[in-house]
Amino acid sequence: MLLIAIIGAALPVAAMGDDKRPTKPLPAPAPKQAKGNPCAAFGAGFAQVEGSSTCVRIGGALEVGVGGSSRR
């Protein structure tokens, strides 16, 4: 009998914790502001290393050489 009384007393408290009201939607985060390119002062092709103030430029070249000989 005591167990039934304890359960009966706990049910209204548990029901109060279950809130069925709709919640307000979270506000949208503010858009990130566009930053200028700090590496533009170095010229075209430079890019900023993510998370630092270092500017780098990666480039390369390709050279092909062909030769021939005609010894008879």
Backbone torsions as a table, in degrees:
resi	resn	phi	psi	omega
1	MET	NA	-38.4	179.4
2	LEU	-65.8	-36.9	179.3
3	LEU	-63.2	-40.5	178.8
4	ILE	-65.1	-39.0	179.3
5	ALA	-66.7	-39.2	179.6
6	ILE	-67.5	-43.8	178.8
7	ILE	-65.1	-41.4	178.6
8	GLY	-63.5	-33.4	178.7
9	ALA	-77.0	-28.9	-177.0
10	ALA	-81.7	-25.1	-177.1
11	LEU	-61.9	-47.1	179.3
12	PRO	-63.1	-34.1	178.8
13	VAL	-66.8	-41.2	179.2
14	ALA	-67.4	-35.0	-180.0
15	ALA	-69.9	-29.3	-179.9
16	MET	-69.6	-28.3	-179.5
17	GLY	-75.9	-17.5	-178.7
18	ASP	-91.8	88.9	-175.9
19	ASP	-87.2	122.3	-177.2
20	LYS	-100.2	5.6	179.9
21	ARG	-70.7	144.0	177.3
22	PRO	-68.7	143.4	179.3
23	THR	-96.4	156.4	178.0
24	LYS	-73.1	140.9	176.6
25	PRO	-67.9	148.5	178.8
26	LEU	-69.7	143.1	178.3
27	PRO	-67.4	148.1	-179.6
28	ALA	-68.8	142.8	178.7
29	PRO	-67.1	149.5	-179.7
30	ALA	-66.8	139.5	179.5
31	PRO	-66.4	146.5	179.1
32	LYS	-72.0	140.0	178.6
33	GLN	-79.6	139.0	179.1
34	ALA	-72.9	133.4	178.9
35	LYS	-96.0	152.9	173.3
36	GLY	-73.1	164.9	179.6
37	ASN	-89.5	104.7	-179.1
38	PRO	-70.2	-14.7	-178.5
39	CYS	-90.3	-3.2	-179.1
40	ALA	-63.6	-25.7	179.6
41	ALA	-65.8	-22.7	-179.5
42	PHE	-85.2	-16.9	179.6
43	GLY	119.1	179.9	-177.5
44	ALA	-70.2	145.6	175.5
45	GLY	95.1	-10.1	179.1
46	PHE	-85.0	141.2	179.0
47	ALA	-133.2	150.3	-179.4
48	GLN	-84.4	135.5	176.2
49	VAL	-71.7	129.4	-176.4
50	GLU	-58.1	128.8	176.8
51	GLY	84.1	7.8	178.2
52	SER	-144.3	-179.7	177.9
53	SER	-106.4	18.5	-178.6
54	THR	-86.3	137.2	177.3
55	CYS	-110.6	135.3	179.6
56	VAL	-132.2	157.1	173.7
57	ARG	-134.3	126.2	179.5
58	ILE	-108.2	127.1	-179.4
59	GLY	-145.0	177.0	179.1
60	GLY	-167.1	171.8	178.4
61	ALA	-142.1	156.7	178.5
62	LEU	-128.8	128.5	-179.8
63	GLU	-126.2	133.1	179.3
64	VAL	-121.4	128.7	177.4
65	GLY	-119.5	137.0	179.3
66	VAL	-129.0	134.3	178.7
67	GLY	-135.6	163.1	179.1
68	GLY	-151.9	158.4	179.1
69	SER	-142.5	143.3	-179.5
70	SER	-126.0	81.7	177.5
71	ARG	-96.8	123.4	179.9
72	ARG	-119.3	NA	NA
